[in-house]
Amino acid sequence: MGPPTSPEPSLPGDGRLPIRDVATWLVLAPAVALVLLGVVLILAPKMGAAIFGIPAEGPALGYLPAIGLRDIAFGSYVLALAALSGRHAVGIVLAVTTLIPAGDLVLILAERGLSSPAHLLLHGVSGIYIGTAALWALTGAGAGRGTAPTGSGPVERPAQDPETAP
């Protein structure tokens, strides 16, 4: 009988992020932070707006829970990718995610100028952190700790002799 025609999707060493690795959680921290910020924006919109750096009043408060739901969804996407996909997918999504803090910086600069350096620093550091996490996931840093390189192809196994196969 010939070799199997379809690879097994969940073989050990398939390039997934190792859940018990501290570095994995450092990479996933931005996703967890987005989920938490989303919860704050829904439950306490004024506090969420203050954390973000642009206070909201009146009708503008109505948009904050919608933003919170989007933050929860986006953070959940990244966490789901980490659980169900590989390092490469997580790295690409995190790399694209750097657009969020970059856009936030532009919004705060447009609204408040340089009058809120702490919020500008918060979003700038967030962007650098997310970019670094993306780089870590894409380059396979830490691959020597039991994880596979970032290749996206199937894991190949040597063919077994049918007479000696279990």
KARA-V616943 format. One line per field, one symbol per residue. ss: DSSP state (@ for helix, = for strand, . for the rest). A space follows every 10 residues. Layout:
ss = ???
This chain:
ss = .......... .......... .@@@@@@@@@ @@@@@@@@@@ @@@.@@@@@@ @@.....@@@ @@@@@@@@@@ @@@@@@@@@@ @@@@..@@@@ @@@@@@@@@@ @@@@@@@@@@ @@....@@@@ @@@@@@@@@@ @@@@@@@@@. ..@@@..... .......... ......
